[in-house]
Amino acid sequence: MTDSLHTELLEIAQEAARRAGALLRDGRPADLAVAATKSSPIDVVTEMDIAAEKLITTLIADRRPDDGFLGEEGASGDGTSGVRWVIDPLDGTVNYLYGLPTWAVSIAAEQDGETVAGVVEIPMRGESYHAVRGGGAWATGTWEGTRALACRPAPPLDQALVSTGFNYVTEVRTRQAEVAARLVPLLRDIRRGGSAAVDLCDVAAGRLDGYYERGLHPWDLAAGDLIAREAGALTGGRPGERPSHDLTIAATPGVFEPLQRLLEDFGAWR
């Protein structure tokens, strides 16, 4: 891998995320409706998810025709270059459907299975987050210039603000609620924003001390996980494991391990 390749991948991801974000922000129809469902009747896809993924994959394929894709709305292909793009064109679809502002475009580039560049665009905040492996995490927003990101200094666990999310399958979300009920008395508080990509960036930006969730897919976390790590956060899953569908955790050092132990004790992966 070369620095020039990393830069190329990042620039393509930034352009694709920016264009998709503008499409979603400015092109949202007043009568937006559900186009399909995924894991359950409340886990939805809108016509805008599909349009945004098409925009992203078309732009990337024009620039790098030999790359592979893994997209939430169906983009799939191995490619021949060793680079694969992991795309969530609209993370936080239910928020978007209801007109809530917490949604994002998430694009990551992998080479040989390792994430090397990631972008999370949050149009309704006017914020964009990005990272290249080994190069730190950065953001632009309503402030002046580009800001280097750093996670918060670790508080005691009982003073930690932690975010989570809930699955759309009833049995799974019921179990997640049980875990959250056991966890919340041990923390400052729990938040539920509705977008994994945004939560991971908020850990990177020091707006949260930690985040955890069961049931994420690669496109939900690929870009945000890199951004959080490059900002100094620790990320993982169950002890000794990487973030996965079973469990994803991101937290400032000092919060990560005690939070992980509690989630393990509470069976948060079940």
For each residue, the residues with C-beta under 8 A, 3 or more apart:
1: 5 6 111 116
2: 5 6
3: 6 7
4: 7 8
5: 1 2 8 9 111 116
6: 1 2 3 9 10 116 117 132 133 135
7: 3 4 10 11 132
8: 4 5 11 12
9: 5 6 12 13 83 109 116 117
10: 6 7 13 14 109 117 119 130 132
11: 7 8 14 15
12: 8 9 15 16 59 60 63 64 109
13: 9 10 16 17 85 107 108 109 117 118 119 130 223
14: 10 11 17 18 119 128 130
15: 11 12 18 19 59
16: 12 13 19 20 55 56 59 60 107 119
17: 13 14 20 21 56 105 106 107 119 120 121 128
18: 14 15 21 22 121 128
19: 15 16 22 23 55 56 59
20: 16 17 23 24 52 55 56 89 105 121
21: 17 18 24 25 104 105 121 122 123
22: 18 19 25 26 123
23: 19 20 26 27 48 51 52 55
24: 20 21 27 28 48 52 89 90 96 103 105 123
25: 21 22 28 123 124
26: 22 23
27: 23 24 48 51
28: 24 25 32 48 96
29: 32 47 48
30:
31:
32: 28 29 46 47 48 96 97
33: 46 47
34: 37 44 45 46 97
35: 44 45 46 47 49 50
36: 44 45
37: 34 40 41 42 43 44 45
38: 43 44 45 168
39: 43 167 168 169
40: 37 43 168 169 170
41: 37
42: 37 94 168
43: 37 38 39 40 168 169
44: 34 35 36 37 38 93 94 97
45: 34 35 36 37 38 49 50 73 93
46: 32 33 34 35 49 50 90 93 96 97
47: 29 32 33 35 50 51
48: 23 24 27 28 29 32 51 52 90 96
49: 35 45 46 52 53 72 73 89 90 93
50: 35 45 46 47 53 54 73 89
51: 23 27 47 48 54 55
52: 20 23 24 48 49 55 56 89 90 105
53: 49 50 56 57 71 72 73 74 75 87 89
54: 50 51 57 58
55: 16 19 20 23 51 52 58 59 89
56: 16 17 19 20 52 53 59 60 71 85 87 89 105 107
57: 53 54 60 61 69 71 75 85 87
58: 54 55 61 62
59: 12 15 16 19 55 56 62 63
60: 12 16 56 57 63 64 67 69 85
61: 57 58 64 65 67
62: 58 59 65
63: 12 59 60
64: 12 60 61 67 81 83
65: 61 62
66: 79 80 81 83
67: 60 61 64 79 81 83 84 85
68: 77 78 79 81 83 84 85
69: 57 60 75 76 77 79 84 85 87
70: 75 76 84 85 86 87 218 219
71: 53 56 57 74 75 76 85 86 87 88 89 219
72: 49 53 87 88 89 217 219 220
73: 45 49 50 53 89
74: 53 71
75: 53 57 69 70 71 87
76: 69 70 71
77: 68 69
78: 68 84
79: 66 67 68 69 82 83 84
80: 66
81: 64 66 67 68
82: 79 111 112
83: 9 64 66 67 68 79 109 110 111
84: 67 68 69 70 78 79 109 110 111
85: 13 56 57 60 67 68 69 70 71 107 108 109 110
86: 70 71 107 108 109 110 115 218 219 222 223
87: 53 56 57 69 70 71 72 75 106 107 108 219
88: 71 72 91 104 105 106 107 197 219 220
89: 20 24 49 50 52 53 55 56 71 72 73 105
90: 24 46 48 49 52 93 96 103 104 105
91: 88 103 104 105 106 195 196 197 198 219 220
92: 95 96 100 102 103 104 193 194 195 197 198
93: 44 45 46 49 90 96 97 103
94: 42 44 97 98 194
95: 92 98 100 101 102 103 194 195
96: 24 28 32 46 48 90 92 93 99 100 103
97: 32 34 44 46 93 94
98: 94 95
99: 96
100: 92 95 96 103 194
101: 95 124 125
102: 92 95 122 124 193 194 195 198
103: 24 90 91 92 93 95 96 100 122 123 124 194 195 198
104: 21 88 90 91 92 120 121 122 123 195 197 198 201
105: 17 20 21 24 52 56 88 89 90 91 119 120 121 123
106: 17 87 88 91 118 119 120 121 197 219 220 222 223 224
107: 13 16 17 56 85 86 87 88 118 119 223
108: 13 85 86 87 115 117 118 119 222 223 226
109: 9 10 12 13 83 84 85 86 115 116 117 118
110: 83 84 85 86 113 114 115 116 222
111: 1 5 82 83 84 114 116
112: 82
113: 110
114: 110 111 133
115: 86 108 109 110 118 133 222 223 225 226
116: 1 5 6 9 109 110 111 132 133
117: 6 9 10 13 108 109 130 131 132 133 226
118: 13 106 107 108 109 115 130 131 222 223 224 225 226 227
119: 10 13 14 16 17 105 106 107 108 128 129 130 223
120: 17 104 105 106 128 129 130 197 198 200 201 223 224 227
121: 17 18 20 21 104 105 106 127 128 129
122: 21 102 103 104 125 126 127 128 129 198 201
123: 21 22 24 25 103 104 105 126
124: 25 101 102 103
125: 101 122 141 142
126: 122 123 141 142
127: 121 122 139 140 141 142 201
128: 14 17 18 119 120 121 122 139 140 141
129: 119 120 121 122 137 138 139 149 201 204 205 224 227
130: 10 13 14 117 118 119 120 137 138 139 227
131: 117 118 135 136 137 138 223 226 227 229 230 231
132: 6 7 10 116 117 135 230
133: 6 114 115 116 117 226 230
134: 230
135: 6 131 132 230
136: 131 148 149 230 231
137: 129 130 131 148 149 204 226 227 228 229 230 231
138: 129 130 131 146 147 148 149
139: 127 128 129 130 146 147 149 201 204 205
140: 127 128 145 146 147
141: 125 126 127 128 147
142: 125 126 127
143: 147
144:
145: 140
146: 138 139 140
147: 138 139 140 141 143
148: 136 137 138
149: 129 136 137 138 139 204 205 206 227 230 231
150: 206 231 232
151: 203 204 206 228 231 232 233 251 252 253
152: 155 206 208 209 252
153: 252 254
154: 209 252 253 254 255
155: 152 159 160 188 209 254 255
156: 159 160
157: 160 186 187 255 258 259
158: 186 187 188
159: 155 156 188
160: 155 156 157 187 188 209 210 251 255 259
161: 187 188 189 191 208 209 210
162: 183 187 188 189 190 191 208 209 210 211 212 251 255 259
163: 190 191 192 193 199 202 203 208 210 211
164: 176 180 190 191 192 211 212 213
165: 192 193 194 196 199 213 215 216
166: 173 176 177 192
167: 39 172 173 176 214 215
168: 38 39 40 42 43 173
169: 39 40 43 172 173 215
170: 40 173 174
171: 174 175
172: 167 169 175 176 214 215
173: 166 167 168 169 170 176 177
174: 170 171 177 178
175: 171 172 178 179 270
176: 164 166 167 172 173 179 180 214 268
177: 166 173 174 180 181
178: 174 175 181 182
179: 175 176 182 183 263 266 267 268
180: 164 176 177 183 184 190
181: 177 178 184
182: 178 179 185 186 266
183: 162 179 180 186 187 190 262 263 266
184: 180 181 187 189 190
185: 182
186: 157 158 182 183 262
187: 157 158 160 161 162 183 184 190
188: 155 158 159 160 161 162 209
189: 161 162 184
190: 162 163 164 180 183 184 187
191: 161 162 163 164 208
192: 163 164 165 166
193: 92 102 163 165 198 199 202
194: 92 94 95 100 102 103 165 198
195: 91 92 95 102 103 104 198 199
196: 91 165 199 200 211 213 216 220 221 224 248
197: 88 91 92 104 106 120 200 201 220 221 223 224
198: 91 92 102 103 104 120 122 193 194 195 201 202 224
199: 163 165 193 195 196 202 203 208 211 213 224 250
200: 120 196 197 203 204 211 221 224 225 227 228 250
201: 104 120 122 127 129 139 197 198 204 205 224 227 228
202: 163 193 198 199 205 207 208 211
203: 151 163 199 200 206 207 208 209 210 211 228 231 233 250 251 252
204: 129 137 139 149 151 200 201 224 227 228 230 231 233
205: 129 139 149 201 202 231
206: 149 150 151 152 203
207: 202 203
208: 152 161 162 163 191 199 202 203 211
209: 152 154 155 160 161 162 188 203 251 252 255
210: 160 161 162 163 203 249 250 251 252 255 256 259
211: 162 163 164 196 199 200 202 203 208 248 249 250 251
212: 162 164 247 248 249 250 251 259 263 268
213: 164 165 196 199 216 247 248
214: 167 172 176 245 246 247 248 268 269
215: 165 167 169 172 245
216: 165 196 213 220 221 243 244 245 248
217: 72 220 221 245
218: 70 86 221 222
219: 70 71 72 86 87 88 91 106 222
220: 72 88 91 106 196 197 216 217 224
221: 196 197 200 216 217 218 224 225 243 248
222: 86 106 108 110 115 118 218 219 225 226
223: 13 86 106 107 108 115 118 119 120 131 197 226 227
224: 106 118 120 129 196 197 198 199 200 201 204 220 221 227 228 250
225: 115 118 200 221 222 228 229 235 243 248 250
226: 108 115 117 118 131 133 137 222 223 229 230
227: 118 120 129 130 131 137 149 200 201 204 223 224 230 231
228: 137 151 200 201 203 204 224 225 231 233 235 250
229: 131 137 225 226 232 233 234 235 250
230: 131 132 133 134 135 136 137 149 204 226 227
231: 131 136 137 149 150 151 203 204 205 227 228
232: 150 151 229 252 253
233: 151 203 204 228 229 250 251 252 253 256
234: 229 249 250 251 252 253 256 257
235: 225 228 229 242 243 248 249 250 256
236: 239 240 241 242 243 249 256 260
237: 241 242 243 244 246 247 248 249 269
238: 241 244 246 247 260 264 269
239: 236 260 261 264
240: 236
241: 236 237 238 244 246 247
242: 235 236 237
243: 216 221 225 235 236 237 247 248 249 250
244: 216 237 238 241 247 248
245: 214 215 216 217
246: 214 237 238 241 269
247: 212 213 214 237 238 241 243 244 263 268 269
248: 196 211 212 213 214 216 221 225 235 237 243 244
249: 210 211 212 234 235 236 237 243 256 259 260 263
250: 199 200 203 210 211 212 224 225 228 229 233 234 235 243 256
251: 151 160 162 203 209 210 211 212 233 234 255 256 259
252: 151 152 153 154 203 209 210 232 233 234 255 256
253: 151 154 232 233 234 256
254: 153 154 155 257
255: 154 155 157 160 162 209 210 251 252 258 259
256: 210 233 234 235 236 249 250 251 252 253 259 260
257: 234 254 260 261
258: 157 255 261 262
259: 157 160 162 210 212 249 251 255 256 262 263
260: 236 238 239 249 256 257 263 264
261: 239 257 258 264 265
262: 183 186 258 259 265 266
263: 179 183 212 247 249 259 260 266 268 269
264: 238 239 260 261 267 268
265: 261 262
266: 179 182 183 262 263
267: 179 264 270
268: 176 179 212 214 247 263 264
269: 214 237 238 246 247 263
270: 175 267
